Every structure is written in C-alpha cells, then in structure tokens.
Amino acid sequence: MNPRIDWSYQGKPDELMGTGATKSEKIIAYVSGLLVPLVLLYLGLNGIVRWNWWQWILAIAIGADISAGAVANALNSCKRFYHSPIQPGEENFRIQKNPLLFTAFHIYPVIVWLAFDRANWLFAVVWYALLLLSAWIVLRIPLYLRRPVSVAIVLLAILMNAYLITPVGGFEWLAPLLFIKIISGHVVREEPYRPA
C-alpha cells in the first residue's frame, strides 16, 4: 500500500497538534506529555530533587510541554501545519510558522537557570545559544540534508549534556529533549503522511 502525502488541510487552526490531527495523533502526543512529569514526580518522591511548590509547578509545566511537544512536532499533522503557507484564518500564526522565531521563544534553559540554579549561568547561555544556532544551520542547508544533520546535532547535544555542560539538578533531560523537540521535530520539513 502506497502512503498518501497530503499538504492540504482545513478547519480550525491547531498550533499544538496541527490542524486536522487525527484522534490517534492527539492521544500519542497527550500521553507523551506525561512522561517527563512522571519522572519528575519519581525524583521528588525519592528525595532526589527538593523544590518549592512554585518550582514544582514550573518544572512540571516545562516537562509536559517539552515531552508532549517533542512528539507533537513529529506528527504528520504538525509537519503539514507548520511547513505549509499561511491559510485563511491563520493570520495570527505568522510567528509560529517561522521556524527560527518559533525556536527563539523556547527560552526554557534561561527560565530553568533563573528559577532553579542561578550559579549555573553557563547552562542557560550555552544551551539557548546552541539551540538558536542549530536551528539557523538546519534552515540554511539543502532540504535533503536537514533530517540527518538535525539528528547529528541532537547526538552532539546529548554528548555535551552528558560530558561538557553540567545540567541543573532535576533537568538533566532538558537540553536533549529540547533539541529533539525543536531541531529534529519542528525545524525539519517532512512529507505529511495521512491515513488512507
């Protein structure tokens, strides 16, 4: 059976899952949004992290957004929404449909630095700068090279996170998952396969 590629869509704009996301696509993304928060709760229950109530709310919100967003940005409906021209009714989504501006709004390393470990400024500066630089690089190379280069960048981020840049405690997952969400997920244009 040949897969069906369909760039056309209609309906109420959905910047989270992509307009026209199927029920299955939505379930996968929403369930994935529980992954990081569940790990954080495990860390808290075992005394590995000890945060104030407002830090818990912030950490769980960031974790849910990144884990759900990493999967949502890989959805075919999301690829179609973000890599198609602006449709009627989507005039307010110009910034979201610009991959570099969309990346720039993901200031999570800065938020985590300010809220959880102000001594670790290198964490914020390096990861945010590398995120922007990585998006810029991927957007400048030919389309056929974007997917493999984005994966290479994610591999580099994982290695740097493990061996070069000390993560903020409890946020060891932040940089690798943020790079998966943005660099491999959002920035790379791929064919939107749709159900038959």
VEXLUMMI-40526 format. One line per field, with one value per residue (C-alpha): x, y, z; residue in three letters; residue number from 1. Coordinates in steps of 0.2 Angstrom, whole numbers, plus 5000, padded with zeros to 4 digits. Layout:
px X  ...
py Y  ...
pz Z  ...
code ALA  ...
pos NUM  ...
This chain:
px 5000  5007  5007  4996  5005  4993  4999  4981  4970  4956  4947  4950  4969  4978  4995  4998  4994  4992  4976  4967  4976  4968  4962  4977  4989  4982  4982  5000  5005  4995  5001  5019  5016  5015  5032  5043  5031  5030  5049  5050  5037  5048  5063  5053  5045  5063  5070  5082  5075  5068  5059  5047  5029  5031  5046  5036  5023  5036  5045  5030  5023  5040  5042  5024  5027  5043  5038  5022  5029  5043  5031  5018  5031  5035  5016  5012  4998  5010  5023  5009  5003  5020  5028  5013  5009  4998  4980  4964  4961  4979  4985  4989  5001  5014  5027  5023  5026  5043  5054  5068  5056  5047  5064  5068  5053  5059  5069  5067  5086  5085  5069  5077  5093  5084  5072  5082  5101  5107  5125  5124  5123  5133  5119  5107  5119  5126  5110  5100  5113  5116  5098  5096  5112  5107  5090  5099  5111  5097  5087  5102  5106  5098  5081  5088  5101  5091  5085  5102  5110  5097  5100  5119  5115  5104  5118  5130  5118  5116  5135  5138  5124  5132  5151  5153  5139  5133  5114  5103  5098  5082  5083  5096  5083  5080  5093  5092  5073  5073  5084  5073  5058  5064  5079  5073  5055  5050  5063  5064  5051  5045  5031  5015  5008  4990  4978  4971
py 5000  5017  5030  5046  5063  5077  5095  5102  5104  5114  5118  5127  5131  5120  5125  5111  5096  5103  5107  5091  5080  5063  5056  5044  5058  5068  5053  5049  5067  5070  5053  5058  5074  5064  5056  5070  5075  5057  5056  5072  5065  5050  5061  5071  5056  5048  5064  5066  5084  5096  5111  5124  5122  5135  5127  5110  5119  5127  5111  5100  5113  5114  5095  5092  5105  5098  5079  5082  5095  5083  5070  5083  5091  5074  5072  5072  5084  5096  5095  5099  5114  5122  5119  5125  5143  5153  5148  5159  5161  5158  5176  5176  5161  5170  5169  5151  5146  5155  5141  5152  5164  5148  5142  5159  5158  5142  5151  5136  5135  5153  5150  5135  5144  5158  5148  5133  5137  5154  5149  5139  5153  5143  5131  5144  5154  5139  5129  5144  5150  5132  5130  5146  5142  5124  5130  5143  5130  5117  5130  5135  5118  5109  5101  5083  5085  5093  5077  5069  5085  5088  5070  5074  5090  5080  5067  5082  5089  5073  5071  5089  5087  5071  5076  5095  5106  5102  5101  5109  5096  5088  5095  5083  5079  5097  5100  5083  5084  5102  5098  5083  5094  5109  5104  5087  5090  5107  5114  5099  5099  5081  5074  5074  5056  5054  5039  5031
pz 5000  4995  5008  5005  5006  5008  5011  5011  5026  5033  5049  5065  5066  5079  5083  5096  5086  5068  5060  5056  5068  5070  5086  5087  5084  5098  5110  5106  5110  5126  5133  5129  5139  5155  5153  5160  5174  5179  5180  5190  5202  5204  5208  5221  5229  5231  5238  5223  5220  5233  5226  5232  5227  5213  5206  5205  5195  5184  5182  5178  5166  5156  5157  5150  5136  5131  5131  5123  5111  5105  5100  5093  5082  5074  5070  5052  5055  5064  5050  5037  5048  5051  5034  5024  5018  5030  5026  5028  5046  5051  5050  5069  5067  5056  5071  5075  5056  5056  5062  5068  5078  5085  5091  5099  5110  5118  5132  5144  5148  5154  5164  5172  5176  5184  5194  5199  5199  5197  5199  5183  5170  5158  5156  5151  5139  5130  5128  5122  5110  5103  5101  5090  5081  5077  5070  5059  5052  5048  5040  5029  5022  5007  5012  5009  5022  5036  5044  5045  5051  5064  5071  5071  5081  5093  5096  5099  5112  5121  5122  5128  5141  5147  5147  5145  5152  5170  5169  5183  5195  5190  5172  5165  5152  5147  5133  5124  5124  5119  5104  5099  5100  5090  5080  5074  5076  5072  5061  5049  5035  5031  5020  5029  5028  5031  5034  5019
code MET  ASN  PRO  ARG  ILE  ASP  TRP  SER  TYR  GLN  GLY  LYS  PRO  ASP  GLU  LEU  MET  GLY  THR  GLY  ALA  THR  LYS  SER  GLU  LYS  ILE  ILE  ALA  TYR  VAL  SER  GLY  LEU  LEU  VAL  PRO  LEU  VAL  LEU  LEU  TYR  LEU  GLY  LEU  ASN  GLY  ILE  VAL  ARG  TRP  ASN  TRP  TRP  GLN  TRP  ILE  LEU  ALA  ILE  ALA  ILE  GLY  ALA  ASP  ILE  SER  ALA  GLY  ALA  VAL  ALA  ASN  ALA  LEU  ASN  SER  CYS  LYS  ARG  PHE  TYR  HIS  SER  PRO  ILE  GLN  PRO  GLY  GLU  GLU  ASN  PHE  ARG  ILE  GLN  LYS  ASN  PRO  LEU  LEU  PHE  THR  ALA  PHE  HIS  ILE  TYR  PRO  VAL  ILE  VAL  TRP  LEU  ALA  PHE  ASP  ARG  ALA  ASN  TRP  LEU  PHE  ALA  VAL  VAL  TRP  TYR  ALA  LEU  LEU  LEU  LEU  SER  ALA  TRP  ILE  VAL  LEU  ARG  ILE  PRO  LEU  TYR  LEU  ARG  ARG  PRO  VAL  SER  VAL  ALA  ILE  VAL  LEU  LEU  ALA  ILE  LEU  MET  ASN  ALA  TYR  LEU  ILE  THR  PRO  VAL  GLY  GLY  PHE  GLU  TRP  LEU  ALA  PRO  LEU  LEU  PHE  ILE  LYS  ILE  ILE  SER  GLY  HIS  VAL  VAL  ARG  GLU  GLU  PRO  TYR  ARG  PRO  ALA
pos 1  2  3  4  5  6  7  8  9  10  11  12  13  14  15  16  17  18  19  20  21  22  23  24  25  26  27  28  29  30  31  32  33  34  35  36  37  38  39  40  41  42  43  44  45  46  47  48  49  50  51  52  53  54  55  56  57  58  59  60  61  62  63  64  65  66  67  68  69  70  71  72  73  74  75  76  77  78  79  80  81  82  83  84  85  86  87  88  89  90  91  92  93  94  95  96  97  98  99  100  101  102  103  104  105  106  107  108  109  110  111  112  113  114  115  116  117  118  119  120  121  122  123  124  125  126  127  128  129  130  131  132  133  134  135  136  137  138  139  140  141  142  143  144  145  146  147  148  149  150  151  152  153  154  155  156  157  158  159  160  161  162  163  164  165  166  167  168  169  170  171  172  173  174  175  176  177  178  179  180  181  182  183  184  185  186  187  188  189  190  191  192  193  194  195  196
